[in-house]
């Protein structure tokens, strides 16, 4: 790997200051960024590691009953500690990558990267989560702006993510058999005021909400309510692992499975 | 260069590293602990798995400087105090859980982490936990069998397949 300056701040304030340098890049658990840098697909001059910032670690419940996860919290910690509060989210976290990746990879890193096949974006969008940064709060509906694109500004750091806790929820992932990334992943969350369905892995626009399914499930929360509903193949990802039509079909199948598992 | 200090296999270790120095490089090249292998260098294969503060991680995908102050355990540190193989290592030998041996350090470290989390895993749980550890020789059957045996399960009736 080419060389760079590594900074390891212990407070958000110091991290924000370090991110102000020219060519600085935040490093979460590094499970995507470090392989990307080895391939020279990214070449920051200064890398700001967020893993030593205590105030960005951990899982808790806010005063208004939301699940709060520090931006630098590894997937394994979410899988272990969120289970009693938000089992759908803990279930998702417990199947990201492999155990060693889950011990390092972080929720903030995943959401900041917004890989079109990553798991967490679907949970954040389906939960109507709030992405909290060092400067502001961003609603998930405004945050995701297409493949690898988010509302984050240069130097902005995800310090926390807040999830309203649904009545029931489930995530179903159809894994691409080699990479184990989501070929299609669907997160379904049922709240008192409606159902939200978010799809990852499938679209060229990255994670998206399937509003027709949300409306149908809002009236009747059962897999049969989805009969006859389809997403258009146009705009889906088509590659050697699956055609556009195949992914579009999988969206329906995985949504039904998620509803059945959640109900 | 920055100085990094950590505890490796119970002993204080330190050295000067660059920003880019990976933990696996530090272990192998500075500390000469070459039991931790570099297989793919892309966080797929798991030959470089070590424990950092009790968690199994891929040492090719963690910067050495990020292990500042950490407790690191490598394959060199897992044997019994008298130098004999520990339960997991012995089970790999007894059940022929290796052929070429390249993946074995990572397999043993991952198996050790699994048994700490889940002392009596099912075969399916073992296979699921080994998702990030690739073995190109054995077909995994004897690795799984060794881990079941290390957990104290009776594997005498499981065929090698």
Boltz contact constraints between the chains, C-beta under 6 A:
constraints:
  - contact:
      token1: [A, 1]
      token2: [B, 20]
      max_distance: 6.0
  - contact:
      token1: [A, 3]
      token2: [B, 18]
      max_distance: 6.0
  - contact:
      token1: [A, 3]
      token2: [B, 20]
      max_distance: 6.0
  - contact:
      token1: [A, 4]
      token2: [B, 19]
      max_distance: 6.0
  - contact:
      token1: [A, 5]
      token2: [B, 19]
      max_distance: 6.0
  - contact:
      token1: [A, 6]
      token2: [B, 19]
      max_distance: 6.0
  - contact:
      token1: [A, 6]
      token2: [B, 65]
      max_distance: 6.0
  - contact:
      token1: [A, 30]
      token2: [B, 61]
      max_distance: 6.0
  - contact:
      token1: [A, 31]
      token2: [B, 61]
      max_distance: 6.0
  - contact:
      token1: [A, 34]
      token2: [B, 61]
      max_distance: 6.0
  - contact:
      token1: [A, 35]
      token2: [B, 42]
      max_distance: 6.0
  - contact:
      token1: [A, 35]
      token2: [B, 43]
      max_distance: 6.0
  - contact:
      token1: [A, 49]
      token2: [B, 66]
      max_distance: 6.0
  - contact:
      token1: [A, 51]
      token2: [B, 66]
      max_distance: 6.0
  - contact:
      token1: [A, 98]
      token2: [B, 131]
      max_distance: 6.0
  - contact:
      token1: [A, 98]
      token2: [B, 132]
      max_distance: 6.0
  - contact:
      token1: [A, 99]
      token2: [B, 129]
      max_distance: 6.0
  - contact:
      token1: [A, 100]
      token2: [B, 49]
      max_distance: 6.0
  - contact:
      token1: [A, 100]
      token2: [B, 56]
      max_distance: 6.0
  - contact:
      token1: [A, 100]
      token2: [B, 57]
      max_distance: 6.0
  - contact:
      token1: [A, 100]
      token2: [B, 58]
      max_distance: 6.0
  - contact:
      token1: [A, 100]
      token2: [B, 132]
      max_distance: 6.0
  - contact:
      token1: [A, 103]
      token2: [B, 55]
      max_distance: 6.0
  - contact:
      token1: [A, 103]
      token2: [B, 57]
      max_distance: 6.0
  - contact:
      token1: [A, 104]
      token2: [B, 57]
      max_distance: 6.0
